Amino acid sequence: MPDVVIVGAGVIGLTTAWELAGRGLSVRLLDRAAPGREASWAGAGIFPPGYPGDPERPLVRLTKFSDGLWPALSAGLREATGVDNGYRRCGGLEFGPGDATGFDEEFVLWEKSGARVERLTADEVRRLEPSIDAGGRPAYRLPDLHQVRNPWHLRALEAACRQRGVEIVGNEPVRGWDRAGDRVIAVATESRRHTAGHFVLAAGPWADELAAAVGIPLEIVPVRGQIALLNAPEISLSHVLECGPRYVVPRGDGHILIGSTEERAGFEKENTPEAIAELIRFGASLVPPIAGARIEKTWAGLRPHARRGRPWIGRAPAVENLLLAAGHYRAGLHLSPATARLIAERLLGLPTSLSMAPFETEA
C-alpha cells in the first residue's frame, strides 16, 4: 500500500508525486487516460512574470512563489533525466485593442505587482520584432516572461517520477471512493481498489464529479482551448505575442504556436475548422506572413475552470486525509511547482510556504 494515491497524472499530479517522492513517501499515480496527455500537454507553456495586481493578493503571491521554483525544478529534471524542458526567458509583447481602453489600467496593474513592464511605441515594436504589423495597437513589453515546451517538460517529469519510485498507472479511471467516517480508505477503479494513507485529487476538469462523490462542491467546469502549430521557418520572431486570451508563441525551431479559444463545449475536445481559421486570422493580424504559413498540426485541451476564480489547493473540507489540487484553469503548468510544494507541506503537517486559507476555503 503506498503512502499516497494521487488521482490525475497531469502536470499537477506528476509534480506533486515528484515532490512527495523526493521527501521519502511512496506514491501511486492514477490517470483516466495516458499520463500527461490532457490540458498539461495541450497548453502553450507561457509563464508571465507573476500576476497583475496587488502583490498581497493570494493569486499574485502564489504565482510569484511558483516563478521562483521553476529554475531549480527545470535544472533538477534535466540533471535527473537528461531531458531539457525548454524553459527559457524570451520576453513577451502584449497588445491591446485598437484603442487604449482598459489597456492603461492593465499596464498599471503589472507595475503594481512588481513586474518589469515597458510601454512601447509602434516604432519600438518594429525594432524589436520586424515581422510584426500590429496596426497601431497599443503595446507593452514584459521582459521577464518565460516559456517551456509542455511535451518536453512532461516527458522529463514522468521519467523523473519513475526514477524516484513513483508508480504511474494509466488508463485507470476512478469510479468512486470508499470512506469510513471522515476518512477515505480507497479509490475504486474498474479493476481494483487502491488503498493509501492519503489521497490527492488532481484530476483537472474531471475533479468536479469525483469531489461531488464525497460531498465537496468544487464547481470546476471544462473550457476547451484549440491550438494550431505552424511550420514557418521563414518567419523570425523571438517574443511571445499576446492579445487578451490569444497568443502567438515562437518555438525557436521554425515552429509557431497560435492559440487559444475559450469555449464552453463540455468534454468535447475536437477541433473545429471555424476556430482554427479564426486563430490564423488573429495571428496574421499581428504577423502578416502567418497567413501563408503551413499548418502542421492542430489540437485542443480542456482547461479546468473553477467558477470562484482561484484554484483549490489544500485540505478537502470534511475529509481528513484528502487533499485538493484542481481548478487552475489556464495556469496549471505555471503554478504546478508551487501547488506541489504546498500540497507536500500540508500533507506532512509542515509550516506552509504561503497561507493556504485562500485556496482551501469555499468562500
PEQUI-V830631 format. One record per pair of residues at least 4 apart in sequence whose ideal C-beta (glycine too) atoms are under 7 Angstrom apart, sorted by sequence separation. I is the first residue (numbers start at 1). GAP is how many residues later the second one is. D is the distance in Angstrom with one decimal. If there is no record, write none. Layout:
i: {I:I}
gap: {GAP:GAP}
d: {D:D}
This chain:
i: {8:9:10:11:12:13:14:15:16:17:18:19:21:31:33:36:37:38:39:53:57:58:59:60:61:62:63:64:65:66:69:70:71:72:73:74:75:76:77:78:96:97:100:102:103:104:105:106:107:108:109:120:122:123:124:125:126:149:150:151:152:153:154:155:156:157:158:159:160:162:179:203:206:207:208:209:212:251:271:272:273:274:275:276:277:278:279:280:281:283:284:289:306:328:331:332:335:336:337:338:339:340:341:342:343:344:352:356:357:8:9:20:33:36:55:56:78:110:120:134:148:161:179:180:188:189:211:212:242:251:271:306:345:21:29:54:77:78:111:126:162:179:201:241:250:251:284:306:316:345:346:6:20:53:96:110:125:161:177:178:186:187:203:211:240:241:249:283:284:316:328:345:51:77:178:186:248:249:315:316:345:51:125:186:201:240:314:6:17:50:107:158:177:178:185:201:208:248:280:314:342:346:6:74:207:208:280:313:342:17:51:107:176:187:208:238:247:312:313:341:342:50:74:174:175:207:237:246:247:50:122:125:175:246:261:312:325:342:14:174:175:178:184:205:245:311:312:4:13:173:205:311:50:70:172:205:245:311:49:325:120:172:237:9:120:259:323:4:6:14:119:120:233:235:258:306:3:9:14:118:232:258:276:304:3:4:5:6:7:8:117:118:231:304:306:323:2:3:231:232:258:304:305:311:323:2:5:11:117:118:230:258:304:2:9:10:229:230:303:313:9:115:116:271:303:10:116:229:230:271:314:10:11:115:271:313:10:227:228:270:313:227:269:315:93:227:314:107:226:227:269:225:226:103:179:225:226:248:267:93:174:177:225:246:176:177:224:225:100:248:95:98:223:224:248:97:223:96:223:224:95:96:314:313:48:95:222:224:94:222:224:226:241:314:315:317:93:94:313:314:312:93:94:228:310:311:226:310:91:92:226:237:91:228:91:228:235:60:92:226:52:91:235:89:90:234:235:53:90:52:89:90:52:54:55:88:232:235:53:55:87:88:53:230:52:87:232:51:86:50:85:86:230:231:50:85:230:50:230:231:49:86:230:49:85:228:229:84:85:229:83:228:85:227:83:226:227:83:227:226:81:225:83:224:225:81:224:225:77:81:223:77:80:222:223:222:223:77:80:220:221:220:220:221:219:218:219:219:49:147:48:218:49:145:49:48:205:207:47:204:47:205:47:204:216:46:47:216:45:147:45:215:45:131:45:131:214:131:220:43:220:129:214:218:41:129:218:40:41:129:128:41:40:36:207:201:36:199:204:35:198:199:200:201:202:203:197:201:202:200:201:35:35:184:34:182:29:33:182:183:184:29:33:182:183:184:18:26:27:28:29:30:31:14:21:29:28:31:32:15:18:22:30:11:14:18:21:200:14:17:21:30:21:11:18:93:95:14:92:90:91:92:93:94:95:17:90:198:90:92:135:134:132:132:133:131:30:131:9:30:9:30:2:39:28:38:7:32:7:5:42:44:150:16:42:148:16:5:13:12:5:95:4:7:10:3:7:8:1:2:3:4:5:6:7:8:10:46:1:3:7:8:4:6:7:8:46:7:44:46:44:44:44:44:59:58:42:42:43:42:39:38:39:38:39:73:70:66:69:66:69:63:66:63:66:69:62:65:62:47:45:65:65:43:40:62:39:40:61:58:58:16:12:12:12:11:15:19:23:11:15:18:19:16:12:16:20:11:15:19:23:12:16}
gap: {4:4:4:4:4:4:4:4:4:4:4:4:4:4:4:4:4:4:4:4:4:4:4:4:4:4:4:4:4:4:4:4:4:4:4:4:4:4:4:4:4:4:4:4:4:4:4:4:4:4:4:4:4:4:4:4:4:4:4:4:4:4:4:4:4:4:4:4:4:4:4:4:4:4:4:4:4:4:4:4:4:4:4:4:4:4:4:4:4:4:4:4:4:4:4:4:4:4:4:4:4:4:4:4:4:4:4:4:4:5:5:5:5:5:5:5:5:5:5:5:5:5:5:5:5:5:5:5:5:5:5:5:5:6:6:6:6:6:6:6:6:6:6:6:6:6:6:6:6:6:6:7:7:7:7:7:7:7:7:7:7:7:7:7:7:7:7:7:7:7:7:7:8:8:8:8:8:8:8:8:8:9:9:9:9:9:9:10:10:10:10:10:10:10:10:10:10:10:10:10:10:10:11:11:11:11:11:11:11:12:12:12:12:12:12:12:12:12:12:12:12:13:13:13:13:13:13:13:13:14:14:14:14:14:14:14:14:14:15:15:15:15:15:15:15:15:15:16:16:16:16:16:17:17:17:17:17:17:18:18:19:19:19:20:20:20:20:21:21:21:21:21:21:21:21:21:22:22:22:22:22:22:22:22:23:23:23:23:23:23:23:23:23:23:23:23:24:24:24:24:24:24:24:24:24:25:25:25:25:25:25:25:25:26:26:26:26:26:26:26:27:27:27:27:27:28:28:28:28:28:28:29:29:29:29:29:30:30:30:30:30:31:31:31:32:32:32:33:33:33:33:34:34:35:35:35:35:35:35:36:36:36:36:36:37:37:37:37:38:38:39:39:39:39:39:40:40:41:41:41:42:42:42:43:44:44:44:44:45:45:45:45:45:45:45:45:46:46:46:46:47:48:48:48:48:48:49:49:50:50:50:50:51:51:52:52:52:53:53:53:54:54:54:55:55:55:55:56:56:57:57:57:58:58:58:58:58:58:59:59:59:59:60:60:61:61:61:62:62:63:63:63:63:63:64:64:64:65:65:65:66:66:66:67:67:67:67:68:68:68:69:70:71:71:72:72:72:73:73:74:75:75:76:76:76:78:78:78:79:79:79:80:80:80:80:82:82:83:83:84:84:85:86:86:87:88:88:89:93:93:94:94:95:95:96:97:97:97:98:98:99:99:100:100:100:101:101:101:102:102:103:103:104:104:105:105:105:106:106:107:107:108:108:108:109:109:109:110:110:110:111:113:114:118:119:121:122:122:122:123:123:123:123:123:123:123:124:124:124:125:125:133:135:135:136:136:137:137:137:137:137:138:138:138:138:138:139:139:139:139:139:139:139:140:140:140:141:141:141:142:142:142:142:143:143:143:143:143:144:144:144:144:145:146:146:146:146:147:147:148:148:148:148:148:148:149:149:149:150:150:150:152:154:155:155:156:157:158:159:159:161:164:165:165:166:166:167:174:180:182:183:183:183:184:185:185:186:189:189:190:191:191:192:192:192:193:193:193:194:194:194:194:194:194:194:194:194:194:195:195:195:195:196:196:196:196:201:203:203:203:205:213:215:216:251:252:257:258:258:259:262:263:263:264:264:264:267:268:268:269:269:271:271:272:272:272:273:273:276:287:288:288:289:290:292:292:293:293:293:300:301:309:313:316:320:321:321:321:321:322:322:322:322:323:324:324:324:325:325:325:325:327:327}
d: {6.7:4.7:6.8:5.9:6.2:6.2:6.4:6.3:6.2:5.9:6.3:6.9:6.3:5.1:5.7:5.3:5.1:7.0:6.2:5.4:6.9:6.0:6.1:6.4:6.2:6.4:6.4:6.9:7.0:6.9:5.6:6.0:6.3:6.0:6.4:6.3:6.2:6.1:5.8:6.9:6.1:6.4:5.6:6.4:6.6:6.5:6.5:6.8:6.6:6.2:6.6:4.3:6.6:6.4:6.5:6.4:6.0:6.4:6.3:6.2:6.5:6.1:6.1:6.5:6.1:6.3:6.6:6.5:6.6:6.2:6.7:4.2:6.4:5.7:6.4:6.8:6.7:4.3:6.8:7.0:6.1:6.4:6.5:6.6:6.5:6.4:6.4:6.2:6.4:6.0:5.6:6.7:6.5:3.8:4.9:6.3:5.4:6.1:6.3:6.2:6.2:6.3:6.4:6.2:6.0:6.2:5.3:5.0:5.8:4.2:5.8:4.5:6.9:5.5:5.3:6.9:6.5:5.0:5.1:6.4:5.2:3.9:5.7:5.2:5.2:6.9:4.1:6.5:4.7:6.8:6.0:5.9:4.4:5.2:6.9:6.4:6.6:5.6:5.9:6.6:6.7:6.4:5.3:6.4:5.5:6.5:4.5:6.5:4.2:7.0:6.0:4.7:5.2:5.5:3.5:4.2:5.8:6.5:5.4:4.4:4.3:5.1:5.8:4.6:6.2:4.2:6.8:4.1:3.9:6.4:5.4:4.6:5.1:6.1:4.3:5.8:6.3:4.1:6.0:5.2:6.5:4.5:6.1:4.3:6.0:5.2:6.3:6.0:4.6:6.3:6.3:6.7:5.8:6.3:6.3:6.2:5.1:5.5:6.6:6.5:5.6:6.3:5.7:5.4:6.1:6.9:7.0:6.7:6.4:5.3:4.1:6.7:4.8:6.6:4.1:6.4:5.8:4.1:5.7:6.0:6.5:5.1:4.1:4.9:5.3:5.7:3.9:6.7:7.0:5.1:6.4:5.3:5.9:6.6:5.0:5.2:5.2:6.4:7.0:5.7:6.3:6.5:5.1:5.9:6.7:6.6:5.0:5.7:5.7:6.4:6.7:4.3:6.4:6.3:4.9:3.7:5.5:4.5:6.8:5.5:4.5:6.9:6.9:4.4:5.9:6.6:5.5:5.6:6.4:6.9:5.2:5.6:3.4:6.4:4.8:3.1:4.2:3.7:6.2:6.1:6.7:6.8:5.4:5.9:4.8:4.9:5.0:5.0:5.4:6.3:5.6:4.5:6.4:5.3:6.7:6.3:4.4:6.9:6.2:5.1:7.0:6.5:4.6:7.0:6.0:5.8:6.6:6.7:5.8:6.8:6.7:4.4:6.4:4.3:3.8:6.0:5.9:4.5:5.3:5.4:6.3:6.5:5.4:4.7:5.8:5.5:5.5:5.6:6.7:6.9:6.8:6.6:3.8:6.7:5.5:5.6:4.0:6.2:4.9:6.9:6.8:6.9:4.8:6.3:6.7:4.0:5.4:5.4:6.9:5.5:6.2:6.1:6.4:5.0:6.7:4.0:4.6:5.2:6.4:6.9:6.1:5.9:5.6:5.2:5.9:5.3:6.6:6.5:4.7:6.1:5.5:6.4:5.6:4.3:6.3:6.9:6.6:5.6:6.3:4.5:4.4:4.3:4.3:6.8:6.8:5.1:6.5:6.7:6.6:5.6:6.7:5.4:5.5:5.6:5.6:6.7:5.8:5.4:4.0:3.7:6.3:5.6:6.6:5.4:6.6:6.2:4.7:6.4:6.4:4.5:6.4:6.8:6.5:5.2:4.8:6.5:6.4:5.6:3.5:6.8:6.6:5.5:5.1:6.4:6.6:7.0:6.8:5.0:6.9:3.7:5.1:5.4:4.7:6.3:5.7:6.5:6.9:6.7:6.2:5.5:6.4:6.5:5.8:6.7:5.2:4.5:3.9:6.4:5.4:5.0:5.5:3.3:4.3:4.9:6.9:6.3:6.5:4.9:6.0:4.4:4.4:5.1:6.4:6.8:4.8:5.6:5.0:6.7:3.8:4.5:6.3:5.0:5.2:6.8:5.7:6.8:5.8:3.8:6.9:4.6:4.9:6.3:6.6:5.5:5.4:4.4:5.9:5.8:4.2:5.3:7.0:6.3:4.7:4.0:4.7:6.8:4.8:5.3:5.9:5.0:5.4:6.6:5.2:6.9:6.6:6.8:4.3:6.7:5.6:6.1:6.2:5.9:3.9:5.9:5.8:5.5:5.1:6.6:6.6:6.9:4.2:4.3:6.5:4.4:5.6:5.7:6.9:6.2:5.1:6.4:4.2:6.8:6.0:5.8:4.8:5.7:5.7:5.9:6.0:5.3:4.7:6.0:7.0:6.5:5.6:6.9:6.4:6.5:5.8:6.0:6.7:5.8:5.9:3.8:3.8:6.5:6.1:6.3:6.7:5.8:5.0:4.9:4.8:5.4:4.3:6.6:6.6:6.9:6.1:5.9:6.1:5.4:5.3:6.2:5.0:6.3:6.1:6.6:6.1:5.1:5.8:6.9:6.3:4.8:5.1:5.2:6.3:6.8:4.7:4.5:4.7:5.2:5.1:6.9:6.7:6.7:6.6:6.7:3.8:6.4:5.8:6.3:4.9:6.4:4.6:5.2:3.8:6.1:6.2:5.1:6.0:6.2:5.2:7.0:6.6:4.8:6.9:5.8:5.7:6.3:4.9:4.2:5.3:5.1:4.5:4.6:6.2:5.6:6.0:6.0:6.9:5.7:5.9:5.9:5.5:5.2:7.0:6.4:6.0:6.9:6.9:6.5:6.9:5.8:6.4:5.8:5.3:6.5:6.1:6.1:6.9:6.8:6.4:5.9:6.6:7.0:6.3:5.1:4.0:4.4:4.1:6.7:5.7:6.9:6.8:6.5:7.0:6.9:5.1:5.2:5.4:4.7:5.2:4.4:5.2:3.8:5.7:5.6:6.2:6.5:6.6:3.7:6.4:5.8:5.2:6.2:6.2:6.6:6.1:6.5:5.1:5.4:5.5:6.8:5.8:6.6:5.7:6.6:6.4:2.8:4.0:6.2:5.7:6.5:5.3:5.1:6.0:6.1:3.7:5.0:6.2:6.9:5.2:6.7:3.5:6.6:6.3:4.7:5.6:5.0:6.1:6.3:5.8:5.5:6.4:6.4:6.3:6.3:5.9:3.7:6.9:6.2:5.0:6.8:5.8:5.9:4.3:4.1:6.0:5.2:6.2:6.9:6.1:6.9:5.3:4.2:5.4:4.7:4.1:4.6:6.7:5.7:5.2}
